[in-house]
Amino acid sequence: MAEEHSERYGVSDDEADIERVRLAMLSEARDPVTFALLDRVGVADGMHALEVGAGTGSVSAWLAERVGSRGRVMSTDIDLRFHAEMPSNVIVRQHDVTSEKLPSEHFDLVHARAVIQHLPEREDVLARLLEALKPGGAMVVEDGAMLEFAEQSLPEPYRSVHRLIAGASHEEWRDPNAGVRVLGWMRDLGMEGLEVIGDVWTMRPGEPAGEWWFLALERAVPRLVEFGVVSEADGSTLLAQVREPGFAMLSPTSIATVGRKPADG
Ligand SMILES: C[S@@+](CC[C@H](N)C(=O)[O-])C[C@H]1O[C@@H](n2cnc3c(N)ncnc32)[C@H](O)[C@@H]1O
């Protein structure tokens, strides 16, 4: 029987202001690492690139500069409310990567950061992205792994709630450890030149590298209180704990996986 997925990545109008700031923080904290990674993979003048789940579009704008006026970037997201204006060589599309068509064998590079982990159809999505790549083209997927993140030492009550959130099962709509699995999925799809690069960083309140998570927590806690998973008192204590001056915690591991479509098809 087909699996039902009632919950998905989604941002209500009430949550839009927090999501806008959160996505900007994610871009500010992670873009330098992503740009170095993409430079290492190779982004050249004239290339066609696809940015999936682009968020603010900051990676698309960077790619646009690299591919130049002879190149093209397709910047897609299911929700374009937070996407910035783009230069003329970027095509911005509202697009659901789980179900809507992409051009076949069209792109030299496909990149997705912090997207696959939110999609229940993640293995199918990788197959669709592979189909959209030209033979020899590169796929770069950055996703999280929360195994160590879940285990770290934290003050109660934040610790228990953190373990609940970070330790969610991969059978749910969000896979907190998708980053661990992408290499195997790419390998099983017959991709070549596989490579993984992982990194962790320090998350502090008031800094983009921490606030992308603390703001998500601010969004999640009222729901956990509503569903009776967390008491109102614990909810406000833990939100205060992560904002205490001097508070620091380990980030999830960001795992970037790179693979290429075989040149002969
Ligand atoms: C955590 S954000 C990451 C944004 C951006 N990639 C970044 O790293 O800054 C996840 C993004 O995936 C998008 N997304 C979620 N489901 C999607 C789908 N089915 N198709 C395309 N984009 C999707 C969301 O709208 C959101 O912008």
The ligand as a MOL file (V3000), in Angstrom:
LIG
                    3D

  0  0  0     0  0            999 V3000
M  V30 BEGIN CTAB
M  V30 COUNTS 27 29 0 0 0
M  V30 BEGIN ATOM
M  V30 1 C 15.3900 24.3410 4.5820 0
M  V30 2 S 14.9120 25.2330 3.1630 0 CHG=1
M  V30 3 C 16.4610 25.3600 2.2760 0
M  V30 4 C 16.4940 26.5130 1.3110 0
M  V30 5 C 17.7930 26.6550 0.5010 0
M  V30 6 N 18.0670 25.4700 -0.2870 0
M  V30 7 C 18.9670 26.9480 1.4090 0
M  V30 8 O 19.7220 26.0220 1.7420 0
M  V30 9 O 19.1560 28.1190 1.7850 0 CHG=-1
M  V30 10 C 14.0400 24.0180 2.1970 0
M  V30 11 C 13.4960 24.5840 0.8910 0
M  V30 12 O 12.9290 23.5160 0.1030 0
M  V30 13 C 11.7160 23.9840 -0.4830 0
M  V30 14 N 10.8600 22.8280 -0.8210 0
M  V30 15 C 10.1680 22.0530 0.0630 0
M  V30 16 N 9.4750 21.1160 -0.6150 0
M  V30 17 C 9.7360 21.2990 -1.9490 0
M  V30 18 C 9.3010 20.6470 -3.1500 0
M  V30 19 N 8.4640 19.6140 -3.1120 0
M  V30 20 N 9.7720 21.1070 -4.3410 0
M  V30 21 C 10.6310 22.1740 -4.3820 0
M  V30 22 N 11.0660 22.8410 -3.2760 0
M  V30 23 C 10.6280 22.4030 -2.0760 0
M  V30 24 C 11.1340 24.8810 0.5930 0
M  V30 25 O 10.1200 25.7430 0.0930 0
M  V30 26 C 12.3770 25.6050 1.1040 0
M  V30 27 O 12.6510 26.7740 0.3670 0
M  V30 END ATOM
M  V30 BEGIN BOND
M  V30 1 1 1 2
M  V30 2 1 2 3
M  V30 3 1 2 10
M  V30 4 1 3 4
M  V30 5 1 4 5
M  V30 6 1 5 6
M  V30 7 1 5 7
M  V30 8 2 7 8
M  V30 9 1 7 9
M  V30 10 1 10 11
M  V30 11 1 11 12
M  V30 12 1 11 26
M  V30 13 1 12 13
M  V30 14 1 13 14
M  V30 15 1 13 24
M  V30 16 1 14 15
M  V30 17 1 14 23
M  V30 18 2 15 16
M  V30 19 1 16 17
M  V30 20 1 17 18
M  V30 21 2 17 23
M  V30 22 1 18 19
M  V30 23 2 18 20
M  V30 24 1 20 21
M  V30 25 2 21 22
M  V30 26 1 22 23
M  V30 27 1 24 25
M  V30 28 1 24 26
M  V30 29 1 26 27
M  V30 END BOND
M  V30 END CTAB
M  END
